[in-house]
Amino acid sequence: MEITHVNQPIKVRADFLPGGGVTPLLFKWNGRRTFRITRVNSSWEDSEQQHKSLYFSVNTDRSDDVFQLCFRQEDRTWWLQCVMMEG
Amino acid sequence: MKFNGNGSGPGGSFPLYLHPSAFYLSSPDPCIMHVDIDAFFASVEQVRNPRLRGRPVIVGSGVIASCSYEAREYGLRAGMPLARARRLCPQAVILEGHYPTYRCFAKRVFESCRRHAPRVEAYLDEAYCDLSGTADLYGTPRRVAERLKAEIKERTGLSVSVGIGTNRMIAKMAGAAGKPDGLVMLEQGREAEFVEDLPIEKLPGVGRVRIEALRRLSIATIGDLRVLSRRSLEAMFGADGRALYERCRGRDGRAIKEREIPQSIGRETTFHRDTSETAKIEGMLYYLTERAARAMRTIGLECRSVAAHIEYTDSRRRRSSRTLPVPTRLDSELFKAACGIVKRLHTRRASLHRIGVRLCNFSPGRSGQVPLFGGGERQKRESLCRCLDGLRRKYGHSVIICGKSLDAGENLRKDRYGFILRTPCLTK
């Protein structure tokens, strides 16, 4: 298992639900490549910092790799944190 | 049941009638539920990455911090050196782990516990829930446990083992008997029988040294310990002997407390490459002290004792502690104490493999109290700490790294939480 740390801002299309829930649907990374999210494996939130961050571990239609996305509520930005690949 | 009470009605006093069940409110049967997250770190990794499910997974660096149940089938255990683990299970997936993520998962598990129990004492990967007298409100303990297990599974994807008993020791031991993903409830009155045949090492408070002492007396099971009188156990183990006398009979009087103040806050790491360079050792020590001190200040505490430990390349360990003249929450004062301890400990001309600092003996912070002498400088340092804490809370710990720590972190990856340390530890 190989984990590549990316830590880059990305564009994400997501559903923001009335109760505060967020569901990422697709994201763009590496120029104009679009990754459609096929499954959210897990999500968790970190409220230790001043502003909450939401984390999502997702699978996409492009490969079997697992992507970890982060939504920072302080500036409402999305980040691709890392990619977990079969090494 | 009839009582003569003083009524306030127009006719003066009148008798009060209480239903017998009202008396249970004052002294309900004790009922403790122990919740333990199965193979915590490894399970979180399997939840984050479904391809790891069903495979042996190890989290740790240098030694195993946690391993999945699939890995345990190969004889792997927490604390085992990774080199040995690789030999026993070459196909295991080894991950360094990401501890802030584990803390988030634990927090969510304990939130669920607090929804089902009025009093919860939480640790890193386990919690004790006091369900005494809550049957009317929450349902029977077994139903509560079933609901809690299902909720945790749904919210986090993690499985937990639950034990229910009349005291915390029995609850924990019952839970351990049903691992993984089990639910074991021990009825009241069966505690002594339950622990009787278990090996002596399963008894809380009996470590390696005590096991050896007891084995010399041919004591192999918890039941065997009952032949020793209270006085004998006290003579052997001091005050702990009294507790062991009770525990070997299935009794444990320790109450469940919501812990506002942790016992200690520690931060430690193994070096990327073993080192004897003073700059690197002190740099890492400063970084670890800053992290621990920041965690302490976040919950409004200051500490009176500082402990430090080192481990040489050949695995020999040394530790020591120091009590400060006055409690403090300043990075500089804590580092000075920790650095003094490490200098005293590091006497051999050998490289260090691991280093750690631990703060303890906490008291609530004195907000703004300035000492009579030297207050100006101290106040400035307090302000500096406050500013740094504010910045780090907003932008992450790595937004400012002290110059002293740059040497230590040159080979380490950095994320929002700071350097990604090897085998770190958390607040206890």
Interface residues (C-beta under 8 A of the other chain):
Chain A: M1 I3 H5 N7 N41 S42 W44 E45 D46 S47 E48 Q49 Q50 H51 Y55 S57 N59 D64 V66 Q68 E74 Q81 M84 E86
Chain B: V47 R48 N49 P50 R51 L52 V93 L95 P100 T101 R103 C104 F105 K107 R108 T156 G157 R393 K394 G396 R413 D415 R416
